[in-house]
Amino acid sequence: MEAVGQAILVLPEGIQSDPNCSGYLPDCFIAVLQSKPDSKFTQQELPACKPILTPKWVVSAFMIIAIVFIPIGIACLLGSRDVVEVVERYETKCIPAANINNKVQYIQNSDANKNCTIQMKIPKRMKKPIYVYYQLDNFYQNHRRYVKSRSDKQLKSSKNENDTSSCKPENLATGGGAIVPCGLIAWSLFNDTYSFSLQKNNQSLAVNKKGIAWKSDKQKRFGKDVYPKNFQGGGLKGGGDLNVSVPLSEQEDLMVWMRTAALPTFRKLYGKIEVDLEANETINVTLQNNYNTYSFNGKKKLVLSTTSWIGGRNDFLGIAYLTVGMICLALAIGFTVVYFVKPRRLGDPTFLSWNRGPGSH
């Protein structure tokens, strides 16, 4: 290693630099190499991996992928099909016939009776825990202004109660003072409620609403000393209210809601039913239809679902594995047929264009 000007010239082992060279670094390097005998380095003959994709290697690779992916896809599909799921759409069912043409006015009327009862038929035995979700369609929680309208510092500590600059337009109450929690996400909190009972004996089914939020949210993102203040105190009423005597670290419905969804159709966990439900049982659901999805043509659905080793019901992963596996299997079979029906010598130079005469085909 020698210094050339202000640069450092690193030469391969066994090659010495020319002490009389003081020119431009690349020129100097070339001059040194030209003055020395050929080596494996200068001729680019150092050891290297040079894989040759022969037909056998290609067919084998596709077959291995197919053999691995197809069983995984079948297992994922079977795991997904083991999940028992019951979905009931109710935003239209819970509008009185007299208000069917003025849904927005009905849902915004605080004096209107919003109670509604629907039935859900259990198709197969559902083993506990049974997860209760609410699903919203056409609700864009991923909108840029919506996602930015929150204050994580305020949610974490009461010392940052007045940190509401990022929460506009829901940052200050009408009478003055900071809104806690501030921002459009908290302001639009989902507020439909559900209670369940068995139709055959009218036995109530308790819904456990503890443990539905992420552990990291409870411990790190929502403070134990932060209490709701001036919530829904702006100029326009949003979604649900919060208990002012309960710290945000225990308001798990709020935590679930504030984990914004990436897609306009999403589900959020409402609670868990911790008893088994038998096949063909009918569940009566008494709900409060409070949440306004009628202003943006949204849909509301109530979902009861079990889980399996793969999680909830979702066929996408299994279909994706099967698709890739079947494509690779088809390619392997196709290449094998071509190899045996019309073989050709590997690296045959006669197939090169410059080796063909004017009359060759």
TINU-275794 format. One line per field, with one value per residue (C-alpha): residue number from 1; residue in one letter; y, z, x. Coordinates in nm, 2 decimals, padded with zeros to 4 digits. Example, Ala and Ser with C-alpha at 12.3 -4.5 7.8 and 13.67 -1.06 7.14 Angstrom:
<mizas>
num: [1;2] $
residu: [a;s] $
yy: [-00.45;-00.11] $
zz: [00.78;00.71] $
xx: [01.23;01.37] $
</mizas>
This chain:
<mizas>
num: [1;2;3;4;5;6;7;8;9;10;11;12;13;14;15;16;17;18;19;20;21;22;23;24;25;26;27;28;29;30;31;32;33;34;35;36;37;38;39;40;41;42;43;44;45;46;47;48;49;50;51;52;53;54;55;56;57;58;59;60;61;62;63;64;65;66;67;68;69;70;71;72;73;74;75;76;77;78;79;80;81;82;83;84;85;86;87;88;89;90;91;92;93;94;95;96;97;98;99;100;101;102;103;104;105;106;107;108;109;110;111;112;113;114;115;116;117;118;119;120;121;122;123;124;125;126;127;128;129;130;131;132;133;134;135;136;137;138;139;140;141;142;143;144;145;146;147;148;149;150;151;152;153;154;155;156;157;158;159;160;161;162;163;164;165;166;167;168;169;170;171;172;173;174;175;176;177;178;179;180;181;182;183;184;185;186;187;188;189;190;191;192;193;194;195;196;197;198;199;200;201;202;203;204;205;206;207;208;209;210;211;212;213;214;215;216;217;218;219;220;221;222;223;224;225;226;227;228;229;230;231;232;233;234;235;236;237;238;239;240;241;242;243;244;245;246;247;248;249;250;251;252;253;254;255;256;257;258;259;260;261;262;263;264;265;266;267;268;269;270;271;272;273;274;275;276;277;278;279;280;281;282;283;284;285;286;287;288;289;290;291;292;293;294;295;296;297;298;299;300;301;302;303;304;305;306;307;308;309;310;311;312;313;314;315;316;317;318;319;320;321;322;323;324;325;326;327;328;329;330;331;332;333;334;335;336;337;338;339;340;341;342;343;344;345;346;347;348;349;350;351;352;353;354;355;356;357;358;359;360;361] $
residu: [m;e;a;v;g;q;a;i;l;v;l;p;e;g;i;q;s;d;p;n;c;s;g;y;l;p;d;c;f;i;a;v;l;q;s;k;p;d;s;k;f;t;q;q;e;l;p;a;c;k;p;i;l;t;p;k;w;v;v;s;a;f;m;i;i;a;i;v;f;i;p;i;g;i;a;c;l;l;g;s;r;d;v;v;e;v;v;e;r;y;e;t;k;c;i;p;a;a;n;i;n;n;k;v;q;y;i;q;n;s;d;a;n;k;n;c;t;i;q;m;k;i;p;k;r;m;k;k;p;i;y;v;y;y;q;l;d;n;f;y;q;n;h;r;r;y;v;k;s;r;s;d;k;q;l;k;s;s;k;n;e;n;d;t;s;s;c;k;p;e;n;l;a;t;g;g;g;a;i;v;p;c;g;l;i;a;w;s;l;f;n;d;t;y;s;f;s;l;q;k;n;n;q;s;l;a;v;n;k;k;g;i;a;w;k;s;d;k;q;k;r;f;g;k;d;v;y;p;k;n;f;q;g;g;g;l;k;g;g;g;d;l;n;v;s;v;p;l;s;e;q;e;d;l;m;v;w;m;r;t;a;a;l;p;t;f;r;k;l;y;g;k;i;e;v;d;l;e;a;n;e;t;i;n;v;t;l;q;n;n;y;n;t;y;s;f;n;g;k;k;k;l;v;l;s;t;t;s;w;i;g;g;r;n;d;f;l;g;i;a;y;l;t;v;g;m;i;c;l;a;l;a;i;g;f;t;v;v;y;f;v;k;p;r;r;l;g;d;p;t;f;l;s;w;n;r;g;p;g;s;h] $
yy: [00.00;00.33;00.69;00.85;01.22;01.23;00.89;00.55;00.29;-00.07;-00.33;-00.71;-00.93;-00.98;-00.66;-00.36;-00.01;00.20;00.45;00.68;00.71;01.03;01.09;01.06;00.76;00.54;00.60;00.52;00.20;00.09;00.17;-00.05;-00.34;-00.31;-00.32;-00.65;-01.00;-01.14;-01.28;-01.44;-01.11;-00.91;-01.17;-01.20;-01.57;-01.57;-01.85;-01.78;-01.95;-02.00;-02.19;-02.34;-02.37;-02.71;-02.85;-03.09;-02.82;-02.60;-02.88;-02.99;-02.63;-02.59;-02.94;-02.86;-02.53;-02.72;-03.00;-02.75;-02.49;-02.71;-02.89;-02.56;-02.40;-02.70;-02.68;-02.31;-02.35;-02.63;-02.42;-02.13;-02.34;-02.47;-02.12;-02.07;-01.72;-01.56;-01.22;-01.00;-00.67;-00.44;-00.07;-00.09;-00.34;-00.11;00.19;00.22;00.21;00.56;00.69;00.48;00.79;01.02;00.80;01.08;01.29;00.98;00.88;01.24;01.28;01.22;01.17;00.89;00.53;00.36;00.01;-00.27;-00.65;-00.89;-01.27;-01.47;-01.84;-02.05;-02.29;-02.51;-02.56;-02.26;-02.33;-02.05;-01.80;-01.65;-01.31;-01.04;-00.78;-00.49;-00.43;-00.10;-00.07;00.25;00.41;00.55;00.55;00.58;00.93;01.15;01.43;01.18;00.98;01.29;01.43;01.29;01.37;01.07;01.28;01.39;01.03;00.91;01.17;01.42;01.67;01.71;01.78;02.10;01.94;01.96;02.14;01.83;01.76;02.03;02.07;01.88;02.03;02.28;02.27;02.53;02.69;02.68;02.43;02.13;01.83;01.50;01.28;01.53;01.47;01.33;00.96;00.98;01.21;00.95;00.67;00.38;00.38;00.10;-00.14;-00.51;-00.75;-01.12;-01.38;-01.73;-01.74;-02.08;-01.98;-01.61;-01.67;-01.38;-01.42;-01.20;-01.02;-00.98;-00.65;-00.68;-00.79;-00.67;-00.41;-00.46;-00.50;-00.24;00.02;-00.03;-00.01;00.24;00.45;00.54;00.69;00.58;00.94;01.07;01.11;01.23;01.60;01.82;01.51;01.56;01.92;02.07;02.23;01.90;01.57;01.29;00.92;00.78;00.93;00.83;00.77;01.07;00.87;00.60;00.66;00.61;00.31;00.12;00.24;-00.05;00.03;00.36;00.18;-00.06;00.22;00.44;00.17;00.30;00.05;00.05;-00.04;00.11;-00.22;-00.33;-00.52;-00.42;-00.63;-00.55;-00.83;-01.21;-01.45;-01.71;-02.00;-02.25;-02.21;-02.52;-02.57;-02.44;-02.22;-01.87;-01.57;-01.26;-00.94;-00.63;-00.33;00.04;00.17;00.50;00.52;00.74;00.56;00.69;01.02;00.84;00.53;00.31;-00.04;-00.19;-00.56;-00.77;-01.06;-01.37;-01.57;-01.85;-01.90;-02.18;-02.23;-01.99;-01.72;-01.59;-01.69;-01.58;-01.79;-01.56;-01.71;-02.07;-01.96;-01.77;-02.08;-02.31;-02.07;-02.05;-02.42;-02.51;-02.27;-02.42;-02.77;-02.69;-02.53;-02.84;-03.07;-02.85;-02.83;-03.20;-03.27;-03.03;-03.19;-03.54;-03.46;-03.21;-03.23;-03.03;-03.02;-02.77;-02.48;-02.57;-02.29;-02.36;-02.18;-01.86;-01.61;-01.54;-01.91;-01.94;-01.90;-01.70;-02.01;-02.18;-02.20] $
zz: [00.00;-00.10;-00.11;-00.45;-00.41;-00.14;-00.23;-00.11;-00.37;-00.27;-00.49;-00.50;-00.32;-00.51;-00.71;-00.63;-00.73;-00.95;-00.73;-01.02;-01.09;-00.96;-01.21;-01.19;-00.97;-01.23;-01.49;-01.23;-01.13;-01.50;-01.56;-01.26;-01.38;-01.74;-01.62;-01.44;-01.57;-01.61;-01.30;-01.21;-01.07;-01.39;-01.61;-01.39;-01.32;-00.95;-00.81;-00.85;-00.85;-01.20;-01.18;-01.50;-01.52;-01.69;-01.76;-01.47;-01.22;-01.34;-01.33;-00.99;-00.85;-00.97;-00.84;-00.49;-00.48;-00.58;-00.33;-00.05;-00.14;-00.23;00.11;00.29;00.09;00.15;00.53;00.54;00.35;00.59;00.89;00.76;00.68;01.04;01.16;01.22;01.13;01.15;00.99;01.02;00.85;01.04;00.95;00.73;00.94;01.24;01.07;01.14;00.83;00.89;00.87;00.59;00.36;00.61;00.78;00.85;01.04;01.23;01.35;01.44;01.65;02.01;02.12;01.87;02.00;01.86;02.02;01.77;01.79;01.54;01.53;01.45;01.36;01.47;01.17;01.36;01.71;01.82;02.08;02.32;02.31;02.05;01.93;01.87;01.60;01.44;01.08;00.89;00.51;00.32;00.62;00.52;00.84;00.63;00.51;00.56;00.76;00.97;01.06;01.16;01.38;01.71;01.98;02.11;02.36;02.52;02.53;02.71;02.99;03.16;03.16;02.78;02.82;02.61;02.33;02.08;01.78;01.57;01.66;01.46;01.42;01.74;01.96;02.18;02.34;02.26;02.60;02.59;02.72;02.56;02.46;02.60;02.40;02.11;01.73;01.48;01.55;01.91;01.82;01.58;01.84;01.75;01.99;01.89;02.18;02.18;02.43;02.36;02.48;02.38;02.22;02.36;02.73;02.72;02.90;02.88;02.73;02.89;02.67;02.82;02.71;02.89;02.71;02.36;02.32;02.24;02.55;02.42;02.39;02.75;02.89;02.67;02.45;02.69;03.02;03.36;03.47;03.16;03.21;02.95;02.96;02.75;02.53;02.26;02.38;02.04;01.81;01.66;01.83;01.70;01.81;02.16;02.50;02.75;03.12;03.28;03.59;03.41;03.28;02.91;02.99;03.09;02.80;02.57;02.33;02.26;02.21;01.96;01.76;01.75;01.58;01.24;00.96;00.63;00.42;00.40;00.50;00.84;01.16;01.51;01.82;02.05;02.31;02.37;02.46;02.68;02.65;02.38;02.14;01.99;01.63;01.52;01.83;01.77;01.94;02.01;01.98;02.13;02.00;02.01;01.66;01.74;01.49;01.18;00.87;00.67;00.58;00.38;00.26;00.50;00.61;00.96;01.03;01.35;01.34;01.57;01.49;01.63;01.56;01.45;01.44;01.14;01.31;01.18;00.86;00.56;00.25;00.08;00.23;00.13;-00.22;-00.27;-00.17;-00.39;-00.69;-00.67;-00.62;-00.91;-01.14;-01.05;-01.09;-01.44;-01.54;-01.42;-01.61;-01.92;-01.92;-01.86;-02.17;-02.38;-02.26;-02.36;-02.67;-02.83;-02.65;-02.76;-02.65;-02.38;-02.51;-02.88;-03.07;-03.38;-03.23;-03.22;-03.48;-03.61;-03.67;-03.91;-04.28;-04.50;-04.58;-04.24;-04.02] $
xx: [00.00;00.15;00.02;-00.02;-00.09;-00.36;-00.51;-00.41;-00.33;-00.40;-00.23;-00.28;-00.03;00.29;00.26;00.48;00.41;00.64;00.83;00.87;00.49;00.34;00.06;-00.31;-00.41;-00.59;-00.32;-00.05;-00.24;-00.27;00.10;00.20;-00.01;00.12;00.48;00.43;00.37;00.01;-00.15;-00.48;-00.60;-00.51;-00.67;-00.98;-00.92;-00.96;-01.18;-01.55;-01.89;-02.02;-02.35;-02.47;-02.85;-02.88;-03.23;-03.20;-03.11;-03.40;-03.66;-03.53;-03.56;-03.92;-04.01;-03.87;-04.06;-04.38;-04.33;-04.28;-04.54;-04.84;-04.86;-04.82;-05.10;-05.33;-05.25;-05.32;-05.65;-05.76;-05.67;-05.86;-06.17;-06.17;-06.25;-06.63;-06.74;-07.08;-07.13;-07.45;-07.49;-07.72;-07.69;-08.00;-08.20;-08.17;-08.34;-08.71;-08.93;-09.05;-08.69;-08.56;-08.54;-08.37;-08.12;-07.87;-08.13;-08.24;-07.89;-07.80;-08.12;-08.01;-08.37;-08.45;-08.47;-08.16;-08.23;-08.23;-08.24;-08.10;-08.05;-07.74;-07.76;-07.46;-07.38;-07.12;-07.00;-06.79;-06.53;-06.43;-06.29;-06.53;-06.41;-06.66;-06.56;-06.73;-06.66;-06.68;-06.68;-06.60;-06.43;-06.09;-05.89;-05.58;-05.65;-05.35;-05.52;-05.71;-05.39;-05.20;-05.47;-05.35;-05.09;-04.89;-04.72;-05.05;-05.17;-04.86;-04.82;-05.04;-04.74;-04.81;-05.18;-05.16;-04.96;-05.25;-05.09;-05.11;-05.48;-05.65;-05.95;-06.03;-05.76;-05.95;-06.29;-06.56;-06.52;-06.14;-05.90;-05.73;-05.92;-05.79;-05.75;-05.74;-05.76;-06.00;-05.92;-06.03;-06.32;-06.46;-06.45;-06.69;-06.98;-07.23;-07.28;-07.38;-07.53;-07.59;-07.83;-07.94;-08.28;-08.38;-08.35;-08.28;-07.95;-07.72;-07.38;-07.11;-06.86;-06.51;-06.37;-06.04;-05.73;-05.85;-05.58;-05.21;-04.99;-04.75;-05.03;-05.14;-04.79;-04.62;-04.85;-05.14;-05.05;-05.18;-05.20;-05.39;-05.77;-06.02;-06.09;-06.32;-06.37;-06.64;-06.64;-06.58;-06.83;-06.95;-07.03;-06.82;-06.85;-06.85;-06.78;-06.51;-06.54;-06.36;-06.27;-06.08;-05.73;-05.65;-05.43;-05.75;-05.97;-05.91;-06.19;-06.00;-05.67;-05.82;-05.99;-05.67;-05.47;-05.58;-05.66;-05.47;-05.77;-06.12;-06.28;-06.16;-06.25;-06.17;-06.20;-06.50;-06.46;-06.46;-06.74;-06.58;-06.83;-06.89;-07.18;-07.35;-07.45;-07.79;-07.82;-07.97;-07.81;-08.02;-07.82;-07.95;-07.75;-07.74;-07.72;-07.54;-07.25;-07.31;-07.20;-07.49;-07.32;-07.06;-07.25;-07.07;-07.17;-07.17;-07.14;-07.12;-06.88;-06.85;-06.54;-06.33;-05.96;-05.73;-05.35;-05.34;-05.54;-05.87;-06.05;-05.84;-05.79;-05.54;-05.22;-05.33;-05.43;-05.11;-04.90;-05.10;-05.09;-04.71;-04.67;-04.90;-04.72;-04.38;-04.52;-04.65;-04.32;-04.13;-04.35;-04.34;-03.96;-03.93;-04.15;-03.95;-03.62;-03.72;-03.92;-03.69;-03.35;-03.05;-02.69;-02.61;-02.41;-02.45;-02.28;-02.47;-02.77;-02.58;-02.68;-02.33;-02.27;-02.56;-02.52;-02.75;-02.95;-02.96;-03.27] $
</mizas>
